[in-house]
Amino acid sequence: MRLKKLTEALGLPGYDKAEDVEIAGGIQSDSRKVDPGTLFVAVRGTATDGHAYIENALEKGAVAVVCEEIPEALRGKARFVVVKDSAKALGLLMAAWYDNPSEKLTLVGVTGTNGKTTIATLLYEMFRKLGYKAGLISTVCNYIDTQAVPTTHTTPDAITLHGLLAEMVAAGCEYAFMEVSSHAVDQQRISGLSFKGGIFSNLTRDHLDYHKTVENYLNAKKTFFDNLPPEAFALTNLDDKTGPVMLQNTKARKLTYSLRTPADFKGKILESHFDGTELLINDREVTTRFTGRFNACNLLAVYGAAVALGEDPEEVLIALSALHPVAGRFETIPSPLGYTAIVDYAHTPDALVNVLSSIREVLGNQGNIITVVGAGGNRDKGKRPIMAREAVRLSDRVILTSDNPRMEEPGDILNDMAAGLSPSEREQTLSIEDRTQAIRTAALLARKGDVILVAGKGHEDYQDIKGVKYPFDDREKLRAIFLTQK
């Protein structure tokens, strides 16, 4: 592709023939990946500034550079395209490079603190059940129709993202569903995408290590809805106090869902068990394989989005009844001794409350809840004591343990969590740094009719310690322990 055509995609005047050049090596924002003929985009990131690597990119063969400021020492030594926001420009350039793949798909984005993975994944699975080819971009795994593509971020960088969407188009996909993280919005990773719909699940404390304030975090989510086009739909959760805020400035068609108040898509829980829930959705009964109020909310969002996309409500309900829970999201594993283990990704105070409340709602007073929980290292430290408090408040026994300590010491994280507990609360709490030992201890404490909740890691199959990812899967640990109990 010619540089002239790419610069026109940025709304800039194109180069004349004398200055134009063929971009034969693709587009890169990482100078280490530059090949001869590459267009290098210097993006200002949170850890590094791509402008510092322009010279390196040129030495490796970049034929042009998109940047916000031309380094004085390099002025006149290369073709420079100066833009106001190079991160935004990168998305627009990638869209042009791949011939705007998002415009050839019905692309729906899901944002919120909790529920993004479940809603996006269930929409992907539902539309495949309805007979369509579809793609998925999520925390757990990306899919190009049936082809699994490993993932490293909730929302990939712009180069990876547009490439995935282009592969979906090539594979014949008609729909694509993706998680839209607050980081992705703030860092312009979704620049150049054409959305046909947006879904908001909820907003609670998370990622304050990055956003600094809840208001900044909220505004990142809201920006996604503010930028939806008039032909898209904006579906929001009225049961969350920030739900209506998402619709304040959107140009998209406004739709709502709720378990508590009148809404376009109204739900009610009729009966709940550990193996499923009976729901009333817009006056129609449906039996699902999901448990808990939070999952009922997620299913309402899935139903609402499918109907908003023009699917028949009856067909949607039939497909809804056949869906299975997402890996690591309220995933139940029965013990041979008669108690139940539940693995869930809950890693925020609100998510933990939702899961524990759902367990208690089904369990009643027929058994005890034993919670194994930790907190991630190098992340929002303020939520650590809150997580511990909520776990103790809603459980009969709590074991604080290591999650992904990353570059922190596990003991320091556990001390931060325990700092939120009173002396009496600490008496019903154990601190066991080794996660395997913590899970094994919970299994030794459990009796018939009890429930063990292992929270925080969900689908993850590793533990991040000092920059190394060691194999670790909560579900495998539980199954191995249960084999010794037979």
Helices and strands as residue ranges (DSSP letters): H 3-9, E 27-28, G 31-33, E 39-41, G 50-53, H 54-59, E 64-67, G 72-74, E 79-82, H 86-97, G 101-104, E 106-111, H 116-129, E 134-137, E 142-144, E 147-149, H 158-170, E 175-179, H 182-186, E 197-200, H 208-211, H 214-226, E 233-237, G 244-247, E 253-258, E 265-273, E 276-281, E 284-288, H 293-308, H 313-322, E 331-334, E 340-344, H 349-363, E 369-373, H 383-394, E 397-401, H 410-418, H 423-427, E 429-432, H 435-445, E 451-455, E 462-465, E 468-471, H 474-483
